[in-house]
Amino acid sequence: MNQNITDMTEGNSLRLIIKFTIPLLIGNVFQQLYNMVDSVIVGNYVGANALAAVGSCGSVNFLFFSLSSGLAIGIGILIAQYFGAKREREIKRTIVNGAYLLIAASVIVTVVSYIFAPQIHRLLSTPDEIIGDAVAYMRVISVGIISVAFYNGIAAVLRALGDSKSPLYFLILSSIVNVVLDLLFVLQFNMGVFGVGFATLIAQIVSAAACLIYACLKVPYFKIAKEECALDMSVVGRAFRLGIPVALQNSMIAVSCIALQGVVNQFGATVMATYTIIGRIEQIVQQPYASLGTALTNFTGQNMGAGFKDRVKKGYWQCVWIVLGFSMILIPIAYLFGEQIIGFFVIEPEVIAMGVTALKINSLCYFALGMIYIPRALLNGCGDTAFAVANGFTEVACRIVFSQIFTRIPQLGYWGIWITTAATWTMTAVVCVLRYASGVWRGKKVEG
């Protein structure tokens, strides 16, 4: 058995969750370097308009990536529960049929996103001066969807088996590749926005290939005989039923972000650049929450498979206290060092000034942001992924309605963009906590 595989159904729950979270957190931060490096290099060496072009693709790319990432989560939930129940045969069947599902979904999404990139940006009211760069960036990133799906799928399997370390190593490798190629393509070859996207594409391919090779060589569950490779629609169906609600949730969130991006675009390039930078910062801020949530999902999956529901509840409350402590630390950082943080991305004074205020607004609701991830993680691990659709609808409705209300108040104007984000986090967190408190999750368990 691979030494990184961990049974989380026994031992100190807090220690196991933290031990699992740390590699995830490091890996997620490295993954965000893709976007961070893009923003820093484009903002400082190509210009604010180019940065706005990259930022205008963020929500759209998230929409297209959400299908494969949601399916990967569904596959991981199945495997975590089967691992907790010690059902090796079902683990292998899920790995094989999960791969078929991810390949099919990725091909469809890639074709759609590549072909319709110009139409999507016109629908978003992307300004004429940046639409060319925005389409080019979106198209090159869309080619990497299948690589992202493969990495996410394999990483989900490894994490379901209690291994959060191995995916980290491949993300570090790909992040280094990304940084080196960004500098080469932009500074040496003057490839602009396209070069930034191309560097990210190559880095994604590297991480997917390295992860696949490792899994096939080192993880016993990936040593699959030819006769075990048959398509099994019952397994595909279970993975689909678990993954699609999460994918729909992510897609709805992405649609609401796209709608908000359309509102942002109406205020011009300066607001767009500021919104892009704050979005990059939020991606970093969310990584501890997301990492802890992923740890809790896999902890929950294994323990639900083993029938240890009280252990799941204990792990949940331990995660809540961690989120509270981290959120309280971030507020003074945002207020004291906001100018230095924003200035890391751009040199334009008007963007820095706007970004400092926006950061202060959102930092006050970071705890609410964290409390979206924790209840949602537990519910997903239990197999209660159907709730994800209702939760996603809440976030969509809040982001769309609040943006239309707040940005039309004359005294707020474009500040309503960031007030919308803070209010959306708060309302969505309330819905998630209420679902956990209902106790419905105790009756959930994957069958098959």
C-alpha positions in Angstrom: 0.0 0.0 0.0 1.2 3.5 -0.9 2.5 5.2 2.3 0.6 8.4 1.4 -2.8 6.7 1.5 -4.5 7.4 4.9 -7.4 5.9 6.6 -9.2 8.8 8.3 -11.8 6.6 10.1 -9.5 6.2 13.1 -7.1 8.4 15.0 -7.3 12.1 16.2 -9.8 13.8 13.8 -8.4 17.3 14.2 -4.8 16.1 13.6 -5.9 14.1 10.5 -7.9 17.1 9.1 -5.0 19.5 9.6 -2.4 17.1 8.2 -4.6 16.6 5.2 -5.3 20.3 4.7 -1.7 21.6 4.8 -0.6 19.9 1.5 -3.9 20.9 -0.1 -3.4 24.5 1.0 0.2 24.7 -0.3 -1.0 23.1 -3.6 -3.9 25.4 -4.0 -1.7 28.4 -3.4 0.7 27.2 -6.1 -2.3 26.6 -8.4 -3.4 30.2 -7.8 0.1 31.3 -9.0 -1.2 30.6 -12.5 -3.6 33.5 -12.1 -1.3 35.6 -9.9 1.6 35.5 -12.2 -0.6 36.2 -15.2 -1.9 39.3 -13.5 1.4 40.6 -12.2 3.2 40.1 -15.5 0.4 41.4 -17.7 -0.4 44.3 -15.3 3.2 45.5 -15.1 4.6 44.7 -18.5 1.6 44.8 -20.9 -0.8 47.2 -19.2 -4.1 47.7 -17.5 -6.1 47.0 -20.6 -4.4 43.7 -21.1 -5.1 42.9 -17.4 -8.7 43.7 -17.9 -8.8 41.4 -20.9 -7.4 38.5 -18.8 -9.8 39.3 -16.0 -12.9 39.4 -18.3 -12.3 35.7 -19.0 -12.2 34.5 -15.4 -15.9 33.9 -14.8 -16.3 32.4 -18.3 -13.4 30.0 -17.9 -14.7 29.0 -14.4 -18.1 28.2 -16.0 -16.4 25.8 -18.6 -14.1 24.2 -16.0 -17.0 23.7 -13.6 -18.5 20.7 -15.3 -15.3 18.6 -15.2 -14.5 19.8 -11.6 -18.0 18.9 -10.4 -17.7 15.4 -11.9 -14.3 14.9 -10.3 -15.9 15.8 -6.9 -18.6 13.2 -7.5 -16.0 10.6 -8.4 -14.0 11.5 -5.2 -17.1 11.2 -3.0 -17.8 7.7 -4.3 -14.2 6.5 -3.8 -13.9 8.0 -0.3 -17.0 6.2 0.9 -16.0 2.9 -0.8 -12.5 3.3 0.8 -14.1 3.8 4.2 -16.2 0.7 3.6 -13.1 -1.3 2.4 -14.7 -2.0 -1.0 -11.6 -2.3 -3.4 -13.5 -3.6 -6.4 -15.8 -0.6 -6.5 -12.9 1.8 -6.1 -11.3 0.4 -9.3 -14.6 0.5 -11.2 -15.2 4.1 -10.2 -11.7 5.1 -11.4 -12.1 3.6 -14.8 -15.7 4.8 -15.5 -14.9 8.2 -14.0 -12.2 8.6 -16.6 -14.6 7.9 -19.4 -17.1 10.5 -18.0 -14.4 13.2 -17.6 -13.1 12.7 -21.1 -16.5 13.0 -22.7 -17.4 16.1 -20.7 -14.1 17.8 -21.4 -14.3 17.3 -25.2 -17.8 18.8 -25.3 -16.9 21.8 -23.2 -13.6 22.5 -25.1 -15.4 22.6 -28.5 -18.1 24.9 -27.2 -15.8 27.4 -25.4 -13.4 27.6 -28.3 -15.9 28.1 -31.1 -18.2 30.6 -29.3 -15.5 32.7 -27.5 -16.2 35.9 -29.6 -20.0 35.7 -29.1 -19.6 35.2 -25.4 -17.5 38.3 -25.0 -19.9 40.4 -27.1 -22.7 39.2 -24.8 -20.6 40.3 -21.8 -20.2 43.8 -23.4 -16.4 43.4 -23.3 -15.0 46.8 -24.5 -13.8 46.9 -28.1 -10.3 47.9 -27.2 -9.7 44.6 -25.3 -12.0 42.1 -27.0 -9.3 40.8 -29.3 -7.0 39.9 -26.4 -9.9 38.5 -24.4 -11.0 36.1 -27.1 -7.4 35.0 -27.7 -6.8 34.3 -24.0 -10.1 32.4 -23.6 -9.4 30.2 -26.6 -5.9 29.1 -25.6 -7.1 28.4 -22.0 -10.1 26.3 -23.3 -7.7 23.9 -25.0 -6.4 23.0 -21.6 -9.8 22.0 -20.2 -9.1 18.2 -20.7 -5.8 18.5 -18.9 -7.4 20.3 -16.0 -10.1 17.6 -15.9 -7.5 14.8 -15.8 -5.5 16.4 -13.1 -8.7 17.2 -11.0 -10.0 13.7 -11.5 -6.8 11.9 -10.5 -6.2 14.3 -7.6 -9.8 13.7 -6.4 -9.1 10.0 -6.3 -5.8 10.4 -4.5 -7.4 12.7 -1.9 -10.4 10.3 -1.5 -7.8 7.7 -0.5 -6.4 10.1 2.1 -3.4 11.3 0.0 -3.2 15.1 -0.3 0.6 15.2 -0.6 1.1 13.7 -4.1 -1.0 16.2 -6.0 1.0 19.0 -4.3 4.2 17.9 -5.9 2.8 18.1 -9.4 1.3 21.5 -8.8 4.6 22.8 -7.6 6.2 21.5 -10.8 3.6 23.0 -13.0 3.7 26.3 -11.2 7.4 26.6 -11.8 6.9 25.8 -15.5 4.2 28.4 -15.6 6.3 31.2 -14.1 9.3 30.4 -16.4 7.2 30.3 -19.5 5.3 33.4 -18.6 8.5 35.4 -18.3 9.9 33.8 -21.5 6.8 34.4 -23.7 5.9 37.9 -22.5 9.3 39.5 -21.8 11.5 37.8 -24.4 9.1 36.8 -27.2 6.6 39.7 -26.7 3.6 37.4 -27.1 1.4 39.5 -24.8 -1.9 38.0 -23.5 -1.7 35.0 -25.8 1.7 34.1 -24.3 0.4 34.2 -20.8 -2.4 31.9 -21.8 -0.1 29.5 -23.7 2.2 29.3 -20.6 -0.7 28.3 -18.4 -1.8 25.7 -21.0 1.6 24.0 -21.0 1.7 24.1 -17.2 -1.7 22.4 -17.0 -0.6 19.6 -19.4 2.6 19.0 -17.3 0.6 18.7 -14.0 -2.0 16.3 -15.6 0.7 14.1 -17.2 2.9 13.9 -14.1 -0.1 13.1 -11.8 -1.3 10.3 -14.2 2.1 8.7 -14.4 2.6 8.7 -10.7 -0.9 7.2 -10.0 -0.4 4.4 -12.5 3.1 3.5 -11.1 2.6 4.0 -7.3 -1.1 3.6 -6.4 -2.4 0.0 -6.3 -6.0 1.0 -7.1 -4.8 2.3 -10.5 -3.3 -1.1 -11.4 -6.3 -2.1 -13.4 -6.5 -5.2 -15.6 -7.8 -5.1 -19.1 -11.0 -6.9 -18.2 -11.7 -4.3 -15.6 -11.8 -1.5 -18.2 -15.4 -2.2 -19.4 -17.9 0.6 -19.4 -20.2 0.2 -16.4 -23.2 2.6 -16.7 -24.3 2.0 -13.1 -21.0 3.4 -11.9 -21.1 6.3 -14.4 -24.7 7.0 -13.3 -23.7 7.2 -9.6 -20.8 9.5 -10.4 -23.0 11.6 -12.6 -25.8 11.9 -10.0 -23.3 13.0 -7.4 -21.1 15.2 -9.6 -23.7 17.0 -11.8 -25.4 18.9 -8.9 -22.0 20.2 -7.9 -21.2 21.0 -11.5 -24.5 22.8 -11.8 -23.8 24.7 -8.6 -20.5 25.8 -10.0 -22.0 26.6 -13.3 -24.7 28.8 -11.8 -22.1 30.5 -9.6 -20.1 31.1 -12.8 -23.1 32.5 -14.6 -23.8 34.9 -11.8 -20.1 35.9 -11.9 -20.4 36.5 -15.6 -23.5 38.6 -15.0 -21.6 40.6 -12.4 -18.7 40.9 -14.9 -21.1 42.4 -17.4 -22.0 45.0 -14.7 -18.4 45.7 -14.0 -17.6 46.1 -17.7 -20.0 49.0 -17.9 -17.9 51.1 -15.6 -14.8 50.9 -17.8 -11.2 49.6 -17.8 -10.1 51.0 -14.4 -13.0 49.4 -12.5 -12.4 46.2 -14.6 -8.7 46.1 -13.6 -9.6 46.7 -9.9 -12.2 44.0 -10.0 -9.7 41.6 -11.6 -7.1 42.3 -8.9 -9.6 41.9 -6.0 -10.7 38.7 -7.6 -7.1 37.4 -7.6 -6.7 38.3 -4.0 -10.0 36.6 -3.1 -8.8 33.5 -4.9 -5.8 33.4 -2.5 -7.9 34.2 0.6 -10.3 31.4 -0.3 -7.6 28.7 -0.5 -7.4 28.0 3.3 -11.2 27.7 3.3 -11.2 25.5 0.1 -8.4 23.3 1.4 -10.1 22.8 4.7 -13.3 22.1 2.9 -11.7 19.5 0.7 -10.2 17.8 3.7 -13.5 17.8 5.4 -15.3 16.3 2.4 -12.9 13.4 2.2 -12.9 12.9 6.0 -16.7 12.9 5.9 -16.8 10.5 2.9 -14.5 7.9 4.5 -16.3 8.1 7.9 -19.8 8.0 6.4 -18.7 4.9 4.5 -17.6 3.4 7.8 -20.8 4.6 9.5 -19.1 7.0 12.0 -21.6 9.9 11.9 -20.6 11.4 15.3 -17.0 11.6 14.2 -18.2 13.6 11.1 -20.0 16.1 13.3 -16.9 16.5 15.5 -14.7 17.2 12.5 -17.2 19.8 11.2 -17.1 21.9 14.4 -13.3 21.7 14.5 -13.2 23.2 11.0 -15.7 26.0 12.0 -13.3 27.2 14.7 -10.4 27.1 12.4 -12.3 29.3 9.8 -13.2 31.8 12.5 -9.7 32.2 13.7 -8.2 32.6 10.2 -10.9 35.1 9.2 -10.2 37.4 12.2 -6.5 37.5 11.3 -7.2 38.6 7.7 -9.2 41.8 8.6 -6.3 43.8 10.1 -4.0 42.7 7.3 -6.4 44.1 4.7 -6.8 47.4 6.5 -3.1 47.9 7.3 -1.4 46.6 4.2 -4.1 47.1 1.5 -2.0 49.6 -0.5 1.0 47.4 -0.7 -1.1 44.4 -1.6 -2.8 46.2 -4.5 0.4 47.8 -5.6 1.9 44.4 -6.1 -0.3 44.0 -9.2 -0.4 47.4 -10.9 1.3 50.8 -10.8 -1.6 53.0 -11.8 -2.5 55.2 -8.8 -6.3 55.2 -9.5 -6.5 51.4 -9.6 -4.5 51.2 -6.3 -6.7 53.7 -4.5 -9.9 52.0 -5.7 -8.6 48.5 -4.8 -7.7 49.5 -1.2 -11.2 50.4 -0.5 -12.7 47.4 -2.2 -10.4 45.1 -0.2 -11.6 46.7 3.1 -15.2 46.1 2.2 -14.8 42.5 1.3 -12.5 41.5 4.2 -15.3 42.2 6.7 -17.2 39.2 5.3 -14.4 36.7 5.0 -15.9 34.5 7.8 -19.1 34.3 5.9 -17.1 33.2 2.8 -15.4 30.5 4.9 -18.8 29.3 6.2 -19.9 28.6 2.7 -17.1 26.0 2.3 -17.4 24.1 5.5 -21.1 23.1 5.6 -21.0 22.5 1.9 -18.0 20.2 2.2 -19.6 18.1 4.9 -22.8 17.8 2.8 -20.9 16.8 -0.3 -18.9 14.2 1.6 -22.2 12.6 2.8 -23.5 12.4 -0.7 -26.0 15.3 -0.2 -24.9 16.9 -3.4 -28.5 17.7 -4.5 -28.5 20.6 -2.1 -25.7 22.1 -4.1 -28.2 23.1 -6.8 -30.3 25.0 -4.3 -27.2 26.5 -2.8 -26.0 27.6 -6.2 -29.3 29.2 -7.0 -29.1 31.2 -3.8 -25.7 32.6 -4.8 -26.9 33.3 -8.3 -30.0 35.1 -7.2 -28.0 37.2 -4.6 -25.2 38.2 -7.0 -27.6 39.2 -9.8 -30.2 41.0 -7.7 -27.8 42.7 -5.4 -25.6 43.9 -8.2 -28.6 45.5 -10.0 -29.7 47.2 -6.7 -26.5 48.4 -5.2 -24.7 49.7 -8.4 -27.8 51.8 -9.3 -27.8 53.6 -6.0 -26.1 57.0 -6.9 -24.2 57.2 -3.7 -22.6 53.8 -4.3 -22.2 53.4 -8.0 -19.3 51.0 -8.8 -18.7 50.4 -5.0 -21.9 48.4 -5.2 -19.9 45.7 -7.0 -17.9 44.8 -3.9 -20.9 45.3 -1.6 -22.7 42.8 -3.8 -19.9 40.3 -3.2 -20.0 40.7 0.6 -23.8 40.4 0.8 -23.8 37.4 -1.5 -21.3 35.5 0.7 -23.3 36.3 3.8 -26.7 35.1 2.4 -25.2 31.9 0.9 -23.4 31.0 4.2 -26.7 31.3 6.1 -28.4 28.8 3.7 -25.5 26.4 4.0 -25.5 26.5 7.8 -29.2 26.0 8.0 -28.9 22.9 5.7 -26.3 21.4 8.1 -28.4 22.3 11.1 -31.4 20.4 9.7 -29.6 17.1 10.2 -30.6 15.8 6.7 -27.0 14.8 6.1 -27.2 12.0 8.7 -29.5 10.0 6.5 -27.3 10.3 3.4 -25.0 7.6 2.1 -23.9 6.4 -1.3 -25.3 3.0 -2.3 -23.9 0.5 -4.8 
